[in-house]
Amino acid sequence: MSENCSHNCSECAKGCGANEKGSLLKSLPAGARVKKVIAVVSGKGGVGKSSVCALLAAMSAKKGYKTALLDADVTGPSLPKMFGVNEKATANERGIVPVETKSGIQTMSMNLLLENESDPVLWRGALIAGAAVQFWTDVLWRDVELMFVDMPPGTGDVPLSVFQSLPLAGVVVVSTPQDLVRMIVEKALNMAKKMNIPVLGLVENMSYAVCPCCSARLEIFGQSKAAAVANEFGISAVARLPIDPDLVALADGGRVEEYASTEPLESVFRAIEEV
Ligand code: ADP
């Protein structure tokens, strides 16, 4: 299978069988192209998974990659707000056209389809999972080099469908120090392992705060467990992101692309580039 395989066998003459009978991988619509897909996952909600996903995508666009964001968190979509994307997605006879953020990141999210952002998605699991997968099969992604998928938290229906249907190159696991309890993270890690998808990096978010007076690192949620967990699970790229009110202010103001302190995520980004 070529490095650039999009599993869209209808467009390729190689006949490698990447999407042959038996595989649950879904094809992109005709004309859409995505080179590499990375999923950002967490064991539970509220740990900063969407924020980290947004920051990785913003870094990717800044580095010059044609970047996309697929918001598979269908019932809790937060990416459009973080990027200040208000316009609705449009469609033509070939599929749905993704909306671009200020720095040109192609984005698809349930909130770009709902009439009102605050409308709840009152659907059962199978429908929600179907919608997440349709963001792959029905969206006209334009020559994307790096796509980041914001997964719903946990290991339920939707993550399982996305894991099975999209050609993921790897996952990045986001956690917080108190959430880095073995069992929760282990479930997310084991899901990736069972699906044969490499875990490229572990991000311990809200890992510490920096004292504004003396610059000391305060481990508010307890001692970091990132290195120990990464070591145990053989994950080489580890990042520790501090609690940072600037990140909240920019995300709440729809300007997450302007967040400059992404240096701690560089090692995880390199692992994404190298896979
Ligand atoms: P999840 O996707 O895991 O539910 P979010 O990314 O939506 O989490 O983050 C939950 C809340 O925590 C948001 O208000 C977000 O702005 C805030 N947050 C995330 N990361 C940080 C951080 N490093 N410092 C401060 N606040 C953060």
Boltz pocket constraint, residues with backbone or C-beta under 6 A from the ligand:
constraints:
  - pocket:
      binder: B
      contacts: [[A, 42], [A, 44], [A, 45], [A, 46], [A, 47], [A, 48], [A, 49], [A, 50], [A, 51], [A, 52], [A, 78], [A, 205], [A, 206], [A, 241], [A, 242], [A, 243], [A, 244], [A, 245], [A, 247], [A, 248], [A, 251], [A, 252]]
      max_distance: 6.0
